[in-house]
Amino acid sequence: MPIIEYAGTKVNLDDEGYLVDFDSWNENTALALAGDEGMGALTEAQMGIIKFIREYYREYNFFPILNAVCKNVHQPRNCVQEEFMSPLKAWRIAGLPKPDELIVNLLEFGESPG
């Protein structure tokens, strides 16, 4: 099981780079995951998107419709793609569990699974 570290926070990932324990996520975890995804420090806008995705997933056990994410965080319509290049990257940084193949395929093509 891979382990990455950021600012003293150790993050356990599965073999495909997804956070092992959803509840172990915090902002340092997000920064570690962003670094693992090849991103620099997260902006306030990016962190807002990530936090919304996490809360939505916690409540509904599903990834939100992409346009709803942007609307709820008061950002332009394609904010997830613009800020993260890929909704799947946002999924990983948000510390959500590994999605099934259908969801992966939808996210890779920029569609919303909702």
SERO-4910 file (N, C-alpha, C, O; in steps of 0.05 Angstrom, whole numbers):
BEGIN
 pado doro    nc1    nc2    nc3   cac1   cac2   cac3    cc1    cc2    cc3    oc1    oc2    oc3
  Met    A     17    -23      0      0      0      0     18     25      0     34     29     18
  Pro    A     15     41    -20     32     66    -22     25     86      0      2     88      9
  Ile    A     45    100      9     41    121     29     55    146     18     78    145     10
  Ile    A     40    169     19     52    194     12     51    212     36     35    207     55
  Glu    A     67    232     37     69    250     60     69    279     52     81    286     31
  Tyr    A     56    295     68     56    324     63     54    338     90     36    332    106
  Ala    A     73    355     96     73    371    121     68    353    145     53    361    163
  Gly    A     81    331    146     79    313    169     54    295    169     51    279    187
  Thr    A     37    298    149     13    281    147     19    258    128     26    262    105
  Lys    A     16    233    138     20    210    122     -8    201    111    -27    200    126
  Val    A     -8    195     85    -33    188     72    -30    160     60    -12    155     43
  Asn    A    -47    142     68    -48    115     57    -65    113     33    -89    121     33
  Leu    A    -54    104     11    -68    101    -14    -70     72    -23    -54     55    -15
  Asp    A    -91     66    -39    -91     39    -50    -72     38    -74    -59     58    -80
  Asp    A    -70     16    -87    -51     13   -109    -57     31   -133    -40     34   -150
  Glu    A    -81     42   -134    -88     60   -157    -88     89   -149    -97    106   -165
  Gly    A    -79     95   -125    -76    123   -116   -101    135   -103   -102    160   -100
  Tyr    A   -120    119    -94   -143    129    -80   -139    127    -50   -127    108    -40
  Leu    A   -149    147    -36   -147    147     -7   -160    122      5   -182    115     -3
  Val    A   -147    109     23   -157     84     35   -180     90     55   -200     76     54
  Asp    A   -177    111     71   -196    116     92   -209    144     87   -196    164     92
  Phe    A   -234    144     78   -248    169     71   -247    189     95   -244    213     91
  Asp    A   -250    179    119   -252    196    143   -225    207    152   -224    223    170
  Ser    A   -203    198    140   -177    208    148   -169    233    132   -148    244    136
  Trp    A   -187    242    115   -182    265     98   -182    291    114   -199    295    131
  Asn    A   -164    309    108   -164    337    117   -150    354     96   -142    343     75
  Glu    A   -147    379    101   -135    396     80   -106    388     73    -98    391     50
  Asn    A    -91    379     93    -64    370     88    -65    345     70    -48    341     53
  Thr    A    -85    328     75    -88    304     58    -93    313     29    -82    302     10
  Ala    A   -111    333     26   -117    343     -1    -91    353    -14    -87    349    -38
  Leu    A    -75    368      0    -50    378    -11    -31    356    -19    -18    357    -39
  Ala    A    -30    335     -2    -13    312     -9    -23    298    -34     -7    291    -51
  Leu    A    -49    294    -36    -61    281    -59    -58    298    -84    -53    288   -106
  Ala    A    -60    325    -81    -56    343   -104    -27    341   -114    -22    340   -138
  Gly    A     -8    340    -95     20    336   -103     24    310   -117     39    309   -137
  Asp    A     11    289   -108     13    263   -120      1    263   -149     10    248   -166
  Glu    A    -18    281   -153    -30    284   -179    -15    304   -197    -23    309   -220
  Gly    A      8    314   -187     25    331   -203     16    361   -202     25    377   -219
  Met    A     -1    367   -183    -10    395   -180      7    409   -159     18    395   -141
  Gly    A      8    435   -159     20    450   -138      1    454   -115    -18    438   -112
  Ala    A      5    474   -100    -13    480    -78    -41    486    -89    -44    497   -111
  Leu    A    -61    478    -74    -89    483    -83    -97    512    -77    -90    523    -55
  Thr    A   -111    524    -95   -121    551    -91   -146    549    -73   -157    528    -68
  Glu    A   -155    572    -64   -179    573    -48   -203    563    -64   -220    549    -53
  Ala    A   -204    570    -89   -226    561   -107   -225    530   -110   -246    517   -109
  Gln    A   -201    519   -114   -199    490   -117   -207    476    -91   -221    456    -91
  Met    A   -199    487    -68   -206    475    -42   -236    476    -38   -247    458    -27
  Gly    A   -248    498    -46   -277    500    -44   -292    479    -60   -311    467    -51
  Ile    A   -282    473    -84   -293    452   -101   -290    425    -87   -309    409    -85
  Ile    A   -266    420    -78   -260    394    -65   -278    390    -40   -289    368    -36
  Lys    A   -280    410    -24   -297    408      1   -326    403     -7   -339    387      7
  Phe    A   -336    417    -27   -364    412    -36   -367    384    -45   -387    371    -38
  Ile    A   -349    374    -62   -351    346    -72   -351    327    -48   -367    308    -49
  Arg    A   -334    331    -28   -333    313     -5   -359    313     10   -370    292     17
  Glu    A   -370    337     16   -394    338     31   -418    326     16   -435    313     28
  Tyr    A   -419    331    -10   -440    319    -26   -438    289    -26   -458    275    -22
  Tyr    A   -414    279    -29   -409    250    -29   -417    238     -1   -429    217      0
  Arg    A   -409    252     20   -416    243     47   -446    241     51   -456    222     63
  Glu    A   -461    260     40   -490    260     44   -504    241     25   -523    228     34
  Tyr    A   -496    239      0   -511    224    -20   -496    199    -30   -508    183    -45
  Asn    A   -472    195    -21   -456    171    -29   -452    170    -59   -453    148    -71
  Phe    A   -450    193    -71   -447    195   -100   -433    221   -107   -435    241    -93
  Phe    A   -419    222   -130   -406    246   -140   -428    265   -150   -446    256   -164
  Pro    A   -426    290   -144   -447    309   -154   -445    314   -184   -425    310   -196
  Ile    A   -467    323   -195   -468    332   -223   -448    355   -225   -449    374   -209
  Leu    A   -431    354   -245   -410    374   -247   -419    402   -248   -408    420   -234
  Asn    A   -440    408   -263   -450    435   -264   -461    444   -237   -460    468   -230
  Ala    A   -472    426   -221   -482    432   -194   -459    440   -176   -462    457   -158
  Val    A   -436    427   -179   -413    434   -163   -406    463   -167   -404    479   -148
  Cys    A   -404    471   -192   -396    498   -199   -416    518   -189   -409    540   -179
  Lys    A   -442    512   -193   -463    530   -184   -462    534   -154   -465    556   -144
  Asn    A   -458    512   -139   -458    513   -110   -434    527    -98   -435    536    -75
  Val    A   -412    527   -112   -388    541   -102   -385    568   -116   -364    581   -114
  His    A   -405    576   -131   -406    603   -144   -382    607   -162   -369    628   -161
  Gln    A   -378    587   -180   -357    589   -200   -368    584   -227   -391    574   -230
  Pro    A   -353    590   -248   -363    586   -276   -371    557   -281   -362    538   -267
  Arg    A   -387    553   -300   -400    527   -306   -380    503   -308   -387    482   -298
  Asn    A   -358    507   -320   -338    485   -324   -316    486   -304   -293    479   -310
  Cys    A   -321    495   -279   -300    500   -260   -284    475   -253   -260    477   -249
  Val    A   -297    451   -252   -282    427   -244   -261    421   -265   -238    416   -259
  Gln    A   -269    421   -291   -250    416   -312   -229    438   -314   -205    432   -318
  Glu    A   -237    463   -310   -218    485   -312   -197    484   -289   -174    490   -293
  Glu    A   -206    477   -265   -188    478   -242   -172    452   -239   -150    453   -228
  Phe    A   -182    430   -248   -169    404   -243   -161    389   -269   -148    368   -267
  Met    A   -170    399   -292   -165    386   -318   -182    360   -321   -188    352   -343
  Ser    A   -188    347   -299   -203    322   -300   -220    319   -275   -209    323   -253
  Pro    A   -246    313   -278   -262    308   -254   -251    284   -238   -255    284   -213
  Leu    A   -238    265   -251   -227    242   -236   -205    251   -218   -201    240   -196
  Lys    A   -189    271   -227   -168    282   -210   -181    295   -185   -171    292   -163
  Ala    A   -202    310   -189   -216    323   -167   -227    301   -148   -226    304   -123
  Trp    A   -237    279   -159   -248    257   -143   -226    246   -125   -230    242   -101
  Arg    A   -202    242   -136   -180    231   -120   -171    251    -98   -167    243    -75
  Ile    A   -168    276   -106   -159    296    -86   -180    299    -64   -173    305    -41
  Ala    A   -205    296    -70   -227    297    -50   -226    273    -32   -241    273    -12
  Gly    A   -210    253    -38   -208    230    -21   -231    211    -23   -237    196     -4
  Leu    A   -246    212    -45   -269    193    -48   -259    165    -54   -237    162    -65
  Pro    A   -275    145    -47   -267    117    -53   -264    113    -83   -276    127    -99
  Lys    A   -249     92    -90   -245     86   -118   -272     81   -131   -288     65   -122
  Pro    A   -277     95   -154   -302     91   -168   -301     66   -185   -280     56   -192
  Asp    A   -325     56   -192   -326     33   -210   -320     42   -239   -318     66   -244
  Glu    A   -316     23   -257   -308     30   -284   -327     48   -299   -318     65   -314
  Leu    A   -353     45   -294   -373     62   -308   -368     91   -300   -368    109   -318
  Ile    A   -364     97   -275   -359    124   -265   -333    134   -276   -331    157   -285
  Val    A   -312    118   -276   -286    126   -287   -289    134   -316   -279    155   -324
  Asn    A   -303    118   -331   -306    124   -360   -322    150   -364   -315    166   -381
  Leu    A   -343    154   -348   -358    179   -350   -341    203   -344   -342    223   -358
  Leu    A   -326    201   -322   -310    224   -313   -287    229   -333   -280    252   -337
  Glu    A   -276    208   -344   -254    213   -363   -263    227   -388   -248    241   -402
  Phe    A   -289    223   -395   -300    237   -419   -313    263   -411   -327    275   -428
  Gly    A   -310    272   -386   -320    298   -378   -350    299   -373   -361    320   -373
  Glu    A   -362    276   -370   -390    275   -365   -395    272   -335   -377    264   -320
  Ser    A   -418    279   -327   -425    276   -299   -439    250   -294   -456    242   -310
  Pro    A   -432    235   -273   -444    210   -268   -473    212   -257   -487    192   -254
  Gly    A   -482    237   -252   -508    241   -240   -530    241   -260   -553    244   -252
***
